[in-house]
C-alpha cells in the first residue's frame, strides 16, 4: 500500500492544542488545595506536629509526590516547623520512619 495515495489527515489548530491528558500529573496530585490547607492548620493549631513546641510553618508530604495515587488530602500531610521538616527530609531512615508512623496514627487513631 502506497501512503502517497491516501488523503492527508488534517487537524484544526483547536484540535492540535487540546490537551489529551486524562489523569492529573504528579505535581497536580501533590498540590495542596485551600480546603486541605485549612483542615491541616485546624488539626495542628499552628504547632509543629513533631516537636509540639515550635510554630508550624511548613507542610510536609507524608508520601512523596512520586508515590501518590490520588490528590493530596489532609491525611497525606504533616504541619511542621522548619527544623522538623528538614530533619524528616534529610535524616534518611529515621525521618521516613517517623513520617510513616505519623500517617498510620492519622489513619488508625486509637
C-alpha positions as CSV (number, residue, x, y, z in Angstrom):
1,X,0.0,0.0,0.0
2,X,1.4,3.3,-1.1
3,X,0.9,6.1,1.5
4,X,1.1,8.8,-1.2
5,X,-2.3,7.6,-2.5
6,X,-4.0,8.2,0.9
7,X,-5.5,11.5,1.7
8,X,-3.7,13.6,4.3
9,X,-5.2,13.8,7.8
10,X,-5.8,17.4,8.7
11,X,-6.4,18.7,12.2
12,X,-7.6,22.2,13.1
13,X,-5.5,24.3,15.3
14,X,-8.1,23.9,18.0
15,X,-7.8,20.1,17.9
16,X,-4.0,20.3,17.9
17,X,-4.0,22.4,21.1
18,X,-6.4,20.4,23.1
19,X,-4.9,18.5,26.0
20,X,-5.0,14.8,25.6
21,X,-4.0,14.1,29.2
22,X,-6.7,12.2,31.1
23,X,-5.2,11.9,34.6
24,X,-3.5,14.6,36.7
25,X,0.2,14.9,36.8
26,X,2.2,14.1,40.0
27,X,2.6,17.8,40.6
28,X,-1.1,18.3,40.3
29,X,-1.8,15.4,42.7
30,X,0.7,16.8,45.2
31,X,-0.8,20.3,45.1
32,X,-2.4,21.4,48.4
33,X,-5.8,22.9,48.0
34,X,-7.0,25.8,50.2
35,X,-9.5,23.5,51.8
36,X,-6.9,20.9,52.7
37,X,-4.6,23.6,53.9
38,X,-7.3,24.9,56.3
39,X,-8.0,21.4,57.6
40,X,-4.3,20.9,58.3
41,X,-4.0,24.2,60.2
42,X,-7.1,23.4,62.2
43,X,-5.7,20.0,63.1
44,X,-2.3,21.3,64.2
45,X,-3.5,24.6,65.8
46,X,-0.3,26.2,64.3
47,X,2.0,24.0,66.4
48,X,4.6,21.6,64.9
49,X,3.1,18.1,64.9
50,X,6.5,16.5,65.5
51,X,8.2,18.5,68.3
52,X,5.0,20.1,69.8
53,X,7.0,23.2,70.6
54,X,7.8,25.4,67.6
55,X,5.4,27.2,65.4
56,X,4.4,25.1,62.3
57,X,5.3,27.0,59.1
58,X,5.7,24.2,56.6
59,X,3.6,21.4,55.2
60,X,5.4,18.1,54.6
61,X,4.0,15.3,52.4
62,X,3.9,12.0,54.3
63,X,4.0,10.2,51.0
64,X,6.4,11.6,48.3
65,X,4.7,13.2,45.3
66,X,6.1,10.5,43.0
67,X,4.3,7.8,45.0
68,X,0.9,9.5,45.3
69,X,-2.0,7.7,43.7
70,X,-4.7,10.3,44.4
71,X,-4.9,14.0,45.1
72,X,-3.4,15.2,48.4
73,X,-5.7,15.0,51.4
74,X,-5.1,16.3,55.0
75,X,-4.0,12.7,56.0
76,X,-1.2,12.9,53.5
77,X,0.4,16.0,55.2
78,X,2.1,17.0,58.4
79,X,2.3,20.5,59.7
80,X,5.9,21.0,60.8
81,X,8.4,23.7,61.9
82,X,11.4,24.2,59.6
83,X,13.8,22.2,61.7
84,X,11.4,19.2,61.9
85,X,10.7,19.3,58.1
86,X,14.4,19.4,57.4
87,X,15.0,16.5,59.8
88,X,12.2,14.5,58.2
89,X,13.6,15.1,54.7
90,X,17.3,14.7,55.4
91,X,17.7,12.2,58.2
92,X,17.2,9.2,56.0
93,X,15.6,6.2,57.5
94,X,14.6,7.9,60.8
95,X,12.7,10.7,59.1
96,X,10.9,8.4,56.7
97,X,10.0,6.0,59.5
98,X,8.6,8.9,61.6
99,X,6.5,10.1,58.6
100,X,5.2,6.6,58.0
101,X,4.3,6.1,61.7
102,X,2.6,9.6,61.8
103,X,0.5,8.7,58.8
104,X,-0.5,5.4,60.3
105,X,-1.5,7.2,63.5
106,X,-3.7,9.6,61.5
107,X,-5.4,6.8,59.6
108,X,-5.8,4.5,62.6
109,X,-6.4,6.6,65.7
110,X,-6.7,4.6,68.8
